[in-house]
């Protein structure tokens, strides 16, 4: 059991939830976040914010700031057009030359 804030997340339309530590993020129900899943990352929806959980083992990675339209947009080859932080990507999944925000 932990004193940290916990989030219960849903993958897609599933009713089953999985617990993750919220870490330093200020989170709310309905918000989308990125979580680690079997060596990759997945965008999930927060279903509940909890005070404790015995099942939480991993921490959310970051907030997913994309809109639903950006999340669904893909290049003709199937690559995503937008990264979870809102950066425009080219057809190879790399940062676009049209994105003028330097990080």
Beta strands, then each sheet from edge to edge (+ up, - down):
strand 1: 6-10
strand 2: 17-21
strand 3: 32-37
strand 4: 40-50
strand 5: 62-63
sheet 1: 2+ 1- 4+ 3- 5+
end
